[in-house]
Amino acid sequence: MSAPVQVYVSRYCGWCTRALTLLESKGVQPEIFVVDTDRELRGEMEERSGRRTVPQIFVGDRHIGGFDDLRSLETTGELDGLLLDAQATH
C-alpha cells in the first residue's frame, strides 16, 4: 500500500525542497520518488499528473500539483483537511 502523500522530485530542485519542508512541518512523511535518472518513473509521474515539472504532489488519490498549488492550499487552510482525510482513509 502506498503512503497517503506521494511526491515526485528531482534532487537539485528548490521547489521540491520547499514542498517537502512544508509537508514535514505538518508532520507528514511523504513517499518520495526521485525522477532525475529514472525515465520510467518520470513517465509514470507525467502520466499520473499530466505535467512534466517537479515537484508533483499527490495527497491520497488527489493530484495537488506543484509547490505553488500546495502553498495555496496551505494559505487557504484546505491542506490540513486534505492531509487528515488522506491519513484516515489510508
C-alpha positions in Angstrom: 0.0 0.0 0.0 1.3 3.5 -0.8 1.8 6.3 1.6 -1.1 8.9 1.8 1.2 11.6 0.4 3.5 10.9 -2.6 5.9 13.5 -4.1 7.9 13.2 -7.3 11.1 15.2 -7.1 14.5 16.0 -8.6 17.5 16.1 -6.3 18.5 19.6 -7.1 15.1 21.3 -7.1 14.5 24.2 -4.7 10.7 23.9 -5.2 10.9 20.2 -4.3 12.8 21.0 -1.1 10.2 23.7 -0.2 7.3 21.3 -0.8 9.0 18.6 1.3 9.7 21.1 4.1 6.1 22.3 4.2 4.8 18.7 4.3 7.3 17.8 7.0 6.2 20.9 9.0 2.7 19.3 9.0 4.1 16.0 10.4 3.8 14.3 7.0 6.5 11.8 5.8 5.7 11.5 2.1 6.7 8.7 -0.1 9.4 10.3 -2.3 10.1 9.4 -5.9 13.3 10.8 -7.4 12.8 11.1 -11.2 16.3 12.5 -12.1 17.7 9.5 -13.8 14.7 7.1 -13.9 12.8 7.6 -17.3 10.2 5.0 -16.3 9.4 6.8 -13.0 9.4 10.2 -14.8 6.9 8.7 -17.4 4.7 7.5 -14.5 4.8 10.9 -13.0 3.8 12.6 -16.3 1.0 10.1 -16.9 -0.4 10.5 -13.4 -0.1 14.3 -13.2 -0.3 15.4 -16.9 2.7 17.6 -16.1 6.4 17.4 -16.8 7.7 19.6 -14.0 8.7 18.7 -10.4 7.6 18.5 -7.8 4.3 16.7 -8.4 2.4 16.1 -5.2 -0.4 13.6 -4.6 -2.5 13.5 -1.4 -4.4 10.3 -1.3 -5.7 9.8 -4.9 -5.9 13.6 -5.5 -3.3 15.3 -7.6 -2.4 18.6 -5.9 0.1 19.9 -8.4 3.4 21.6 -7.7 4.7 23.7 -4.8 2.6 26.7 -5.6 -0.5 24.6 -5.6 0.5 23.1 -2.2 1.3 26.5 -0.7 -2.0 27.8 -2.0 -3.9 25.0 -0.2 -1.9 25.9 3.0 -2.7 29.6 2.7 -6.5 28.9 2.3 -6.5 26.4 5.2 -7.5 23.5 3.0 -4.3 21.5 3.3 -4.8 20.3 6.8 -8.2 18.8 6.0 -6.8 17.0 2.9 -4.0 15.5 4.9 -6.3 14.4 7.6 -8.7 12.8 5.1 -5.9 11.0 3.3 -4.5 9.7 6.6 -7.9 8.5 7.7 -8.5 6.6 4.5 -5.0 5.1 4.4 
